[in-house]
Amino acid sequence: MTVAEQFSTVEIPDDAAMLRRIVWSSVIGTAVEWYDFLIYGAATALVFNKVFFAAGDPALATIAAFGTYAVGFLARPLGAAIFGHYGDRVGRKAMLAITIMVMGLGTFLIGLLPTYQQIGIAAPVLLIVLRFLQGIGLGGEWGGAVLMVVENCPTHKRGFLGSMVQVGNPVGNLAAIGMFALVSQLPESEFLAWGWRIPFLISILLVGVGLWIRLSMEETPAFRALKAKNEVVKMPIVEIFKYHRRPFFTAVGLKISEIAYASIAGVFIMSYATSRLGLSRGLVLNGAFIASFVALFSIPFFGWLSDKVGRKTMFYSSCMFSALFAFPMFWLLDTRDPTIVILTIVAAISFGQMVMFGIGAPWYSELFTARLRYSGASLGFQVGAALSGGLSPLIAASLMTWAGGATWPVSVFLIVCALITATATFAAPETANKELT
């Protein structure tokens, strides 16, 4: 049975059509959020080091630009803490509506920002503030979107259906990369003057669509049951750190390698390939575009497979790939061969990121009980993302500068991240095909 057939034949005692509606609503809403967050990554690698920072050393300008990129990741745990708290107390649905508005406002205003040449140091300061707002929105959004599906789907298909929410990431990335690929066709002067703003400004339309979809969703049965039994936790984060530290830190560790590969292969490589290797923006964007297209199919396949062989087996396999590919990835990029460069980006993102990214959605959620699930899954996911993902491009750029342009320290960094996640995988319980608590 194919993945498509698997999805079309989902069985659930109450209403299979409602489940499919919940899944696709979560995918579409999440795609809008990821579009808003990911266009910043493309702009960081291609634009922000030129328009928001003083002219001078290109390497230092790139490091500074990646620093503002990191701010969004560092804000995500705060968003997870805030919206996770209210998601466990008020409900999943309300938080999803609020987070998409927060994210959309931050993204739209970035498209209106004046440049460094126009207002000086205030330009990067305002950029950092709006990036922080983006991070708050995404940090609170992810957990709610995942729980809307995980708490509604059958036990034996939780890996498959839970991973479907993550398809919103490549959909949003395809839209972001596609928009930047279009505006990148403009002459360099026009692209830097106004063309880069278009992907940010049109996000306001997507936010309207996403908000309408989320307001039409219903609260999950798990949360309704908690309210009916009067078992809602007053301070979920406090309870997590007092009584549930092990699953929290396990979730953080599970995120480290995946998000490091996502940030290096999806963001840092754009800068490395264009600035260091002299490759065209279009070539690198094509590689990322193809990788995201492949992810539309690989993410649900990996989720489906995790229901068959287990979450741990899939994570171990991805960790092994991540460690073994860390050095060859840069060797292959250094060939400057267009086909090899594209295939390298696709392989790195598909097996270094998307295996764990897709399966992580249900697995993080399965580590916590319904009373703490929004806060626990969100905070574990986002703290891991902040520690590794947000800092990875900055660390990579700094390591390369320290090593005089050599890439070996970046490869070592990726191997260390893979070992951390492999250790967390060993510590995590196998939850495939087990009932939620």
KEDRENLO-160624 format. One record per residue (C-alpha): x, y, z. Coordinates in pm, 1 decimal. Each point is the difference from the previous one (the first is absolute). Example, Ala and Ser with C-alpha at 12.3 -4.5 7.8 and 13.67 -1.06 7.14 Angstrom:
// residues 2
@x = 1230.0; y = -450.0; z = 780.0
@x = 137.0; y = 344.0; z = -66.0
This chain:
// residues 437
@x = 0.0; y = 0.0; z = 0.0
@x = 139.3; y = 340.6; z = -95.5
@x = 23.0; y = 294.3; z = 237.7
@x = -279.2; y = 174.4; z = -191.2
@x = -222.3; y = -308.9; z = 32.8
@x = 95.0; y = -23.4; z = 367.1
@x = -128.9; y = 351.7; z = 57.7
@x = -314.6; y = -43.7; z = -206.5
@x = -101.0; y = -310.7; z = 194.5
@x = 45.5; y = 135.3; z = 352.0
@x = -248.0; y = -160.5; z = 234.4
@x = -128.2; y = 170.2; z = 308.5
@x = -311.5; y = -92.5; z = 193.3
@x = -160.1; y = 346.2; z = 1.2
@x = 65.2; y = 189.1; z = -320.3
@x = 279.6; y = -75.8; z = -247.9
@x = -94.8; y = 299.6; z = -214.1
@x = 40.2; y = 228.4; z = 300.8
@x = 345.8; y = -143.9; z = 67.5
@x = 110.6; y = 64.4; z = -357.0
@x = -130.6; y = 356.0; z = 30.6
@x = 196.2; y = 50.5; z = 322.1
@x = 318.8; y = -133.6; z = -158.9
@x = -18.6; y = 214.1; z = -311.6
@x = -103.5; y = 308.0; z = 198.0
@x = 307.0; y = -46.7; z = 218.7
@x = 223.8; y = -47.0; z = -304.5
@x = -127.7; y = 316.6; z = -170.8
@x = 13.7; y = 213.3; z = 313.7
@x = 348.5; y = -125.5; z = 83.4
@x = 115.2; y = 63.2; z = -357.8
@x = -91.3; y = 367.5; z = 39.7
@x = 195.5; y = 21.8; z = 325.5
@x = 304.7; y = -171.0; z = -150.3
@x = -10.3; y = 221.7; z = -308.4
@x = 16.6; y = 304.7; z = 223.8
@x = 287.0; y = -143.0; z = 203.1
@x = 203.5; y = -147.9; z = -286.3
@x = 3.2; y = 295.0; z = -238.0
@x = 213.2; y = 165.0; z = 264.2
@x = 257.7; y = -278.2; z = -38.7
@x = 29.1; y = 52.4; z = -375.6
@x = 17.6; y = 377.0; z = 45.6
@x = 269.0; y = -38.8; z = 266.1
@x = 226.6; y = -191.8; z = -234.6
@x = -64.6; y = 213.9; z = -307.3
@x = -99.0; y = 352.6; z = 106.2
@x = 20.9; y = 106.7; z = 362.0
@x = 379.4; y = 4.9; z = 22.1
@x = -8.0; y = 262.6; z = -276.2
@x = -293.8; y = 224.1; z = 93.7
@x = -20.6; y = -6.3; z = 380.2
@x = 366.0; y = 15.3; z = 101.7
@x = 279.1; y = 247.4; z = -61.7
@x = 222.4; y = -55.3; z = -303.2
@x = 336.9; y = -149.6; z = 88.1
@x = 124.1; y = -352.8; z = 59.9
@x = -244.1; y = -234.7; z = -182.1
@x = 76.4; y = -285.0; z = 240.4
@x = -87.7; y = 212.8; z = 304.4
@x = -316.4; y = 127.1; z = -169.3
@x = -104.7; y = -360.7; z = -69.3
@x = 65.3; y = -99.2; z = 361.6
@x = -207.9; y = 298.0; z = 117.9
@x = -284.0; y = -94.2; z = -236.2
@x = 1.0; y = -358.0; z = 126.0
@x = -10.1; y = 145.3; z = 351.3
@x = -336.9; y = 160.7; z = -73.6
@x = -113.0; y = -333.4; z = -150.6
@x = 88.2; y = -165.9; z = 331.7
@x = -220.3; y = 245.3; z = 191.1
@x = -311.1; y = -161.5; z = -147.6
@x = 106.8; y = -339.7; z = 129.3
@x = 93.2; y = 137.3; z = 340.2
@x = -347.4; y = 155.1; z = 29.2
@x = -175.2; y = -328.3; z = -80.2
@x = 33.8; y = -150.5; z = 351.6
@x = -162.6; y = 312.8; z = 143.0
@x = -286.7; y = -38.1; z = -246.2
@x = -26.6; y = -367.3; z = 93.1
@x = -9.0; y = 86.8; z = 370.6
@x = -264.3; y = 270.4; z = -38.6
@x = -233.0; y = -171.3; z = -244.0
@x = 68.4; y = -345.3; z = 141.4
@x = -116.9; y = 123.8; z = 340.4
@x = -327.7; y = 132.7; z = -138.0
@x = -31.9; y = -288.9; z = -245.8
@x = -4.7; y = -240.1; z = 296.4
@x = -234.9; y = 225.6; z = 196.4
@x = -231.5; y = 163.0; z = -255.8
@x = 21.6; y = -233.0; z = -298.0
@x = 189.7; y = -75.7; z = -321.0
@x = -227.6; y = 180.0; z = -246.2
@x = 14.5; y = 351.0; z = 148.8
@x = 380.9; y = -2.2; z = 9.3
@x = 20.6; y = -98.5; z = -366.0
@x = -204.6; y = 302.8; z = -103.3
@x = 209.4; y = 240.8; z = 207.0
@x = 339.6; y = -134.1; z = -108.5
@x = -69.5; y = 31.7; z = -371.3
@x = -88.1; y = 368.8; z = 49.3
@x = 316.9; y = 62.6; z = 201.6
@x = 214.5; y = -164.3; z = -265.1
@x = -173.0; y = 178.1; z = -287.5
@x = 39.0; y = 343.9; z = 154.1
@x = 373.2; y = -48.4; z = 56.4
@x = 57.0; y = -124.3; z = -354.2
@x = -199.8; y = 275.9; z = -169.2
@x = 179.5; y = 275.5; z = 191.6
@x = 342.9; y = -138.9; z = -99.4
@x = -100.1; y = 69.7; z = -360.3
@x = -53.4; y = 366.8; z = 91.8
@x = 326.8; y = 56.9; z = 186.2
@x = 237.2; y = 275.0; z = -116.5
@x = 359.6; y = -106.2; z = -66.3
@x = 326.2; y = 76.6; z = 182.1
@x = 81.3; y = 271.1; z = -251.9
@x = -331.8; y = 169.9; z = 74.8
@x = -16.1; y = -6.8; z = 382.1
@x = 333.7; y = -144.5; z = 112.7
@x = 24.2; y = -228.3; z = 302.8
@x = -376.3; y = 18.9; z = 59.7
@x = -51.8; y = -223.1; z = -305.8
@x = 163.3; y = -317.8; z = 139.2
@x = -147.1; y = 73.6; z = 343.9
@x = -353.4; y = 6.9; z = -142.4
@x = 79.2; y = -310.3; z = -205.6
@x = 97.7; y = -183.9; z = 317.5
@x = -321.8; y = 109.1; z = 177.0
@x = -219.0; y = -127.2; z = -284.3
@x = 198.5; y = -322.7; z = -31.6
@x = -57.1; y = -50.0; z = 372.8
@x = -373.5; y = 44.0; z = -58.4
@x = 13.8; y = -263.3; z = -275.5
@x = 169.7; y = -240.3; z = 238.7
@x = -264.8; y = 56.0; z = 268.1
@x = -273.2; y = -83.4; z = -250.0
@x = 157.9; y = -316.7; z = -137.9
@x = 106.2; y = -115.1; z = 345.8
@x = -361.2; y = -4.1; z = 114.1
@x = -152.4; y = -123.1; z = -324.7
@x = 176.4; y = -329.3; z = -62.0
@x = -119.6; y = -189.0; z = 306.4
@x = -364.0; y = 93.6; z = -48.4
@x = -2.6; y = -99.8; z = -367.2
@x = 155.3; y = -338.6; z = 76.5
@x = -231.2; y = -72.7; z = 292.4
@x = -308.5; y = 77.8; z = -206.0
@x = 91.7; y = -306.1; z = -207.9
@x = 176.6; y = -226.6; z = 251.0
@x = -284.6; y = 23.1; z = 252.4
@x = -260.6; y = -79.9; z = -266.3
@x = 158.1; y = -287.5; z = -195.8
@x = 5.9; y = -380.7; z = 47.7
@x = 288.1; y = -141.9; z = 204.0
@x = 140.9; y = -223.6; z = -275.8
@x = 17.2; y = 290.5; z = -248.2
@x = 124.3; y = 274.9; z = 228.7
@x = 347.2; y = 2.8; z = -155.3
@x = -139.2; y = 37.2; z = -349.8
@x = -270.3; y = 256.2; z = 74.5
@x = 210.4; y = 190.3; z = 254.1
@x = 277.0; y = 36.2; z = -255.9
@x = -247.1; y = 145.1; z = -249.2
@x = -6.8; y = 323.3; z = 201.6
@x = 370.4; y = 36.2; z = -76.4
@x = -76.7; y = 3.7; z = -372.2
@x = -92.3; y = 362.6; z = 65.5
@x = 374.3; y = 66.8; z = 28.4
@x = 96.4; y = -97.2; z = -357.1
@x = -320.4; y = 157.7; z = -134.0
@x = 91.2; y = 326.5; z = 171.9
@x = 362.1; y = -37.6; z = -107.8
@x = -100.7; y = -62.3; z = -361.9
@x = -209.2; y = 314.2; z = 6.1
@x = 280.8; y = 200.9; z = 162.7
@x = 270.7; y = -129.2; z = -234.1
@x = -228.8; y = 38.3; z = -300.3
@x = -67.7; y = 361.7; z = 85.2
@x = 369.9; y = 72.9; z = 48.3
@x = 85.6; y = -184.3; z = -321.7
@x = -242.5; y = 229.2; z = -183.2
@x = 121.9; y = 325.8; z = 148.6
@x = 362.1; y = -115.6; z = -41.5
@x = -52.9; y = 28.3; z = -375.2
@x = -1.6; y = 376.5; z = 42.6
@x = 322.7; y = 192.9; z = -62.1
@x = 218.6; y = 4.1; z = 312.7
@x = -63.1; y = 369.0; z = 69.3
@x = -379.4; y = -35.6; z = -16.3
@x = 3.2; y = -325.3; z = 197.1
@x = 190.4; y = 166.2; z = 285.3
@x = -200.1; y = 322.8; z = -22.3
@x = -354.8; y = -136.3; z = 12.2
@x = -34.1; y = -348.5; z = -153.4
@x = 88.0; y = -191.2; z = 319.0
@x = -289.9; y = 170.7; z = 181.5
@x = -272.6; y = -161.3; z = -213.0
@x = 11.1; y = -348.3; z = 165.1
@x = -41.8; y = 163.7; z = 341.3
@x = -284.8; y = 232.2; z = -97.3
@x = -219.2; y = -261.6; z = -169.4
@x = 8.8; y = -211.3; z = 315.1
@x = -284.6; y = 210.2; z = 138.2
@x = -234.5; y = -162.7; z = -254.0
@x = 109.5; y = -349.8; z = 101.2
@x = -52.8; y = 82.0; z = 364.8
@x = -360.8; y = 92.9; z = -73.6
@x = -58.3; y = -341.3; z = -160.0
@x = 174.1; y = -182.8; z = 283.8
@x = -198.1; y = 185.2; z = 266.6
@x = -330.4; y = -83.3; z = -167.6
@x = 95.7; y = -368.8; z = -11.9
@x = 103.6; y = -10.4; z = 364.4
@x = -312.2; y = 171.0; z = 126.8
@x = -205.5; y = -274.8; z = -167.4
@x = 176.1; y = -280.5; z = 192.2
@x = -138.1; y = -165.2; z = 313.5
@x = 171.6; y = -62.6; z = 332.7
@x = 164.7; y = -341.8; z = 48.5
@x = -184.0; y = -278.1; z = 189.0
@x = 294.0; y = -37.9; z = 240.3
@x = -21.8; y = 360.3; z = 117.3
@x = -381.2; y = -6.6; z = 17.7
@x = 28.9; y = -306.8; z = 223.4
@x = 250.1; y = 175.6; z = 225.7
@x = -233.8; y = 295.5; z = 45.7
@x = -297.1; y = -226.8; z = 63.4
@x = 193.8; y = -180.8; z = 275.0
@x = 135.6; y = 328.6; z = 137.6
@x = 357.7; y = -131.1; z = -41.0
@x = 150.1; y = 304.0; z = -174.6
@x = 342.1; y = 83.8; z = 148.1
@x = 43.1; y = 348.6; z = 146.1
@x = 374.9; y = 27.5; z = -66.5
@x = 96.5; y = -261.3; z = -260.4
@x = 360.3; y = 115.5; z = -47.9
@x = 66.1; y = -8.0; z = 374.1
@x = -136.0; y = -355.0; z = 15.5
@x = 217.6; y = -105.8; z = -294.7
@x = 319.0; y = 120.7; z = 165.7
@x = -97.2; y = -145.1; z = 338.0
@x = -124.7; y = -344.1; z = -103.9
@x = 63.2; y = -55.4; z = -371.1
@x = 355.8; y = 116.6; z = -66.0
@x = 108.4; y = -322.1; z = -172.1
@x = -249.4; y = 15.7; z = -291.6
@x = 65.7; y = 372.3; z = -37.9
@x = 377.4; y = -32.5; z = -30.6
@x = -45.1; y = -305.4; z = -220.8
@x = -213.8; y = 206.1; z = -237.8
@x = 265.7; y = 272.5; z = -5.0
@x = 270.2; y = -251.3; z = -89.5
@x = -211.1; y = -158.9; z = -272.5
@x = -20.7; y = 336.8; z = -176.1
@x = 371.6; y = 92.1; z = -2.5
@x = 131.5; y = -185.7; z = -307.4
@x = -304.7; y = 48.0; z = -220.1
@x = -15.7; y = 376.1; z = 39.2
@x = 376.8; y = 35.0; z = -38.7
@x = -19.1; y = -169.9; z = -339.7
@x = -302.9; y = 210.2; z = -92.4
@x = 184.8; y = 321.7; z = 77.6
@x = 332.1; y = -97.7; z = -158.5
@x = -139.3; y = -165.9; z = -314.4
@x = -294.2; y = 236.5; z = -41.0
@x = 146.0; y = 337.5; z = 100.9
@x = 376.9; y = 4.3; z = 54.6
@x = 71.7; y = -183.7; z = -325.7
@x = -178.0; y = 278.1; z = -192.9
@x = 254.3; y = 247.1; z = 128.9
@x = 294.1; y = -242.7; z = -33.0
@x = -82.9; y = -97.4; z = -357.8
@x = -61.4; y = 352.9; z = -124.1
@x = 270.5; y = 187.8; z = 192.4
@x = 276.8; y = -260.2; z = 29.1
@x = -54.9; y = -218.1; z = -304.8
@x = -130.3; y = 267.3; z = -236.1
@x = -310.5; y = -198.5; z = -93.4
@x = -316.9; y = 176.0; z = -109.1
@x = -292.0; y = 74.4; z = 232.4
@x = -226.4; y = -181.7; z = -240.6
@x = 197.9; y = -325.7; z = 19.2
@x = -6.5; y = -13.3; z = 378.5
@x = -366.9; y = 96.9; z = 14.4
@x = -75.3; y = -276.3; z = -251.0
@x = 168.4; y = -252.5; z = 229.6
@x = -204.9; y = 115.0; z = 298.0
@x = -314.2; y = 9.2; z = -214.5
@x = 45.7; y = -359.8; z = -117.0
@x = 78.0; y = -115.0; z = 355.2
@x = -326.0; y = 154.1; z = 122.9
@x = -193.6; y = -161.0; z = -284.4
@x = 143.7; y = -340.7; z = 87.6
@x = -95.2; y = 62.2; z = 365.3
@x = -367.4; y = 25.5; z = -96.2
@x = 12.4; y = -376.2; z = -53.3
@x = 287.5; y = -109.8; z = 222.5
@x = -138.0; y = 146.5; z = 324.0
@x = -327.8; y = -198.4; z = -1.0
@x = 190.8; y = -307.1; z = -122.8
@x = 244.2; y = 23.6; z = 290.0
@x = -292.4; y = 50.9; z = 239.8
@x = -179.3; y = -304.9; z = -143.6
@x = 318.8; y = -205.9; z = 27.4
@x = 44.5; y = 101.9; z = 363.4
@x = -338.1; y = -159.1; z = 75.9
@x = 139.2; y = -323.7; z = -142.3
@x = 359.9; y = -13.2; z = 130.9
@x = -15.3; y = 244.8; z = 291.4
@x = 111.1; y = 356.5; z = 68.8
@x = 338.3; y = -101.5; z = 144.8
@x = 112.2; y = -198.2; z = -305.4
@x = -74.0; y = 291.7; z = -230.1
@x = 183.6; y = 249.5; z = 221.2
@x = 306.1; y = -224.0; z = 32.7
@x = 15.6; y = -33.9; z = -379.8
@x = -16.4; y = 376.4; z = -51.9
@x = 266.1; y = 63.7; z = 265.7
@x = 233.5; y = -243.5; z = -174.6
@x = -51.9; y = 171.4; z = -334.8
@x = 51.8; y = 342.4; z = 156.6
@x = 336.5; y = -97.4; z = 146.1
@x = 125.5; y = -185.4; z = -307.9
@x = -105.5; y = 274.8; z = -245.6
@x = 143.4; y = 295.0; z = 194.8
@x = 334.9; y = 6.9; z = -184.2
@x = -111.0; y = -129.2; z = -344.2
@x = -267.6; y = 271.8; z = -14.1
@x = 260.3; y = 276.1; z = -32.5
@x = 228.6; y = -208.0; z = -223.4
@x = -288.9; y = -43.4; z = -242.6
@x = -96.0; y = 367.7; z = 13.1
@x = 360.8; y = 98.1; z = -72.2
@x = -18.1; y = -175.6; z = -337.4
@x = -216.8; y = 292.7; z = -114.3
@x = -173.2; y = -241.0; z = -236.7
@x = -365.6; y = 119.3; z = -19.6
@x = -150.7; y = -349.4; z = 2.3
@x = 217.6; y = -118.4; z = 287.8
@x = -72.0; y = 316.8; z = 200.8
@x = -375.7; y = -41.4; z = -39.6
@x = 5.8; y = -371.4; z = 87.8
@x = 216.5; y = 72.6; z = 303.6
@x = -246.1; y = 256.0; z = 134.9
@x = -290.8; y = -237.8; z = -62.8
@x = 172.1; y = -291.7; z = 175.3
@x = 107.5; y = 209.7; z = 299.4
@x = -347.1; y = 141.8; z = 58.4
@x = -189.0; y = -323.0; z = -75.3
@x = 195.3; y = -236.1; z = 223.8
@x = 169.8; y = 238.7; z = 242.3
@x = -310.9; y = 203.3; z = 76.7
@x = -328.8; y = -136.3; z = -129.5
@x = 14.9; y = -348.8; z = 151.9
@x = 19.0; y = 136.6; z = 354.3
@x = -205.4; y = 309.3; z = -78.5
@x = -300.8; y = -202.1; z = -117.3
@x = 13.3; y = -267.1; z = 268.4
@x = 83.9; y = 245.3; z = 275.6
@x = -345.7; y = 159.5; z = -13.1
@x = -185.2; y = -304.2; z = 135.5
@x = 293.0; y = -121.4; z = 211.6
@x = 46.4; y = 321.8; z = 200.9
@x = -374.5; y = 4.9; z = 62.7
@x = -4.1; y = -364.3; z = 111.2
@x = 259.4; y = 70.1; z = 270.4
@x = -249.0; y = 205.2; z = 205.5
@x = -346.3; y = -50.8; z = 148.3
@x = -295.3; y = 202.4; z = -130.1
@x = 14.9; y = 232.1; z = 304.4
@x = 350.1; y = 119.2; z = -97.7
@x = 22.8; y = -90.3; z = -366.6
@x = -20.8; y = 346.5; z = -157.7
@x = 261.5; y = 148.3; z = 234.3
@x = 226.2; y = -305.7; z = 11.9
@x = 12.1; y = -78.2; z = -371.6
@x = 20.7; y = 365.9; z = -102.6
@x = 268.3; y = 97.7; z = 247.4
@x = 214.3; y = -308.4; z = -66.1
@x = -22.7; y = 53.9; z = -375.9
@x = 71.2; y = 372.6; z = 16.8
@x = 281.7; y = -10.3; z = 256.2
@x = 176.1; y = -257.7; z = -219.0
@x = -62.8; y = 219.0; z = -302.7
@x = 140.8; y = 304.7; z = 177.8
@x = 312.0; y = -175.9; z = 127.1
@x = 89.8; y = -154.5; z = -332.9
@x = -201.0; y = 144.8; z = -288.0
@x = 15.5; y = 368.9; z = 73.3
@x = 367.5; y = -4.9; z = 88.5
@x = 121.1; y = -246.5; z = -265.9
@x = 44.8; y = 246.2; z = -290.9
@x = 166.3; y = 248.0; z = 235.8
@x = 225.2; y = -272.4; z = 143.3
@x = 83.6; y = -129.9; z = -348.6
@x = 89.2; y = 344.8; z = -132.9
@x = 211.9; y = 71.7; z = 308.8
@x = 176.3; y = -337.7; z = -18.8
@x = 83.4; y = 51.7; z = -366.3
@x = 139.0; y = 345.4; z = 71.5
@x = 207.3; y = -142.7; z = 287.8
@x = 128.0; y = -282.6; z = -224.9
@x = 94.6; y = 236.6; z = -281.6
@x = -281.4; y = -114.2; z = -227.9
@x = 32.4; y = -374.8; z = 65.7
@x = -323.7; y = -193.9; z = 48.0
@x = 126.5; y = -287.9; z = 215.8
@x = -107.1; y = 166.3; z = 330.9
@x = -357.7; y = 22.9; z = -133.3
@x = 4.2; y = -371.4; z = -81.5
@x = 126.6; y = -82.9; z = 349.4
@x = -278.9; y = 214.6; z = 143.9
@x = -260.9; y = -200.0; z = -195.3
@x = 147.8; y = -329.1; z = 122.7
@x = -16.9; y = 116.4; z = 362.2
@x = -365.3; y = 98.5; z = -48.8
@x = -75.4; y = -345.7; z = -145.1
@x = 158.5; y = -169.1; z = 301.9
@x = -208.5; y = 210.6; z = 239.4
@x = -323.4; y = -99.1; z = -176.2
@x = 105.4; y = -366.2; z = -14.2
@x = 47.7; y = 10.9; z = 379.4
@x = -346.4; y = 153.4; z = 46.1
@x = -146.0; y = -267.3; z = -228.3
@x = 151.1; y = -269.4; z = 222.6
@x = -155.1; y = 164.7; z = 306.3
@x = -346.0; y = 49.3; z = -155.4
@x = -278.0; y = -259.0; z = 35.4
@x = -141.3; y = -167.2; z = -309.8
@x = -352.8; y = 136.5; z = -34.4
@x = -112.6; y = -124.9; z = -341.9
@x = -338.9; y = -175.1; z = 13.8
@x = -45.4; y = 76.3; z = 370.0
@x = -304.0; y = 182.3; z = 138.1
@x = 36.3; y = 364.5; z = 102.2
@x = -36.9; y = 71.0; z = 369.2
